[in-house]
Structure formats: C-alpha cells, structure tokens
Amino acid sequence: MSDNLYNVLKVKYKTNTAIGTVFGVSRQSASLWRTSGVPETIALLCHLSTDIPYVYNPNHYDRDVKGLNLNIQKVTTNDHKPERIQQRAA
C-alpha cells in the first residue's frame, strides 16, 4: 500500500495494544497487520473516521473499482456543518 495504514495507526495510537483495543482485536492480531496488511473492514472504518488520516483505496484490496461504482471522498470536520438545533422556550 502506498499509504501504509498500519503505520498511520501506529503513529496515532502508539502501540499494538491500543490499536487492538480501539478495533476490538487482540494485540497479536494488530501486530500481524504490519506484515499481512490491515483488513479491509478496518480500512473502511479508518476511512470513515475523521480522526485517522486515511483514504480507502479499493485497489489495495483487489476490488474492481468500476464494478463498485464508488465516489470515495474523505469527509473531514470542515466539509460539513451540522444543523443548528433550536431549543424551544419552556
């Protein structure tokens, strides 16, 4: 992978124990990602997170991009503005 997601996670979470805790896997499983690669489901979760600087690339997981018909963009906190909730007067 060009952007090695494992390295991104190590920078963010520092240890395999912390990575495992965040994603609900063991420390040993997280450490194996260094050589075997991060599972696609975890990559998708990282893509959806605004805290992790990673953009999912289907080519990294041997996906047919044309068949998926995806428009992949990373949503950041600056890309959208939450609607203002108006409080009713009591």
C-alpha positions, -999 to 999 in steps of 0.1 A, spaced: 0 0 0 12 35 -8 -1 49 25 6 21 48 -24 22 71 -6 2 98 20 29 101 -8 56 103 -24 36 131 9 32 149 15 70 148 -20 77 160 -23 50 187 14 43 195 11 6 205 -5 -26 191 -23 -29 224 -40 4 218 -48 -4 182 -63 -37 193 -84 -20 219 -98 6 195 -108 -20 169 -118 -49 192 -89 -73 183 -60 -87 203 -26 -71 204 -13 -100 185 -38 -96 157 -29 -59 154 8 -67 153 2 -91 124 -12 -62 103 24 -49 99 32 -78 76 -2 -91 64 -18 -57 59 -48 -41 77 -81 -60 70 -104 -42 46 -131 -38 72 -107 -19 95 -96 2 65 -132 12 58 -136 22 95 -105 43 93 -117 60 62 -150 69 79 -132 83 110 -123 120 109 -95 113 134 -75 90 112 -58 105 81 -65 76 57 -85 74 25 -97 40 15 -84 27 -19 -103 -3 -33 -73 -12 -54 -53 -20 -22 -78 -48 -17 -80 -61 -53 -115 -46 -58 -129 -39 -92 -134 -1 -89 -157 1 -119 -179 -26 -105 -182 -9 -71 -193 24 -86 -179 43 -56 -173 80 -52 -147 79 -25 -140 112 -6 -128 116 29 -152 137 49 -134 160 73 -149 181 101 -147 212 78 -166 195 49 -199 197 66 -217 219 90 -241 203 115 -276 218 115 -283 241 144 -307 227 168 -332 253 181 -344 250 216 -380 256 224 -388 282 250 -401 264 282 
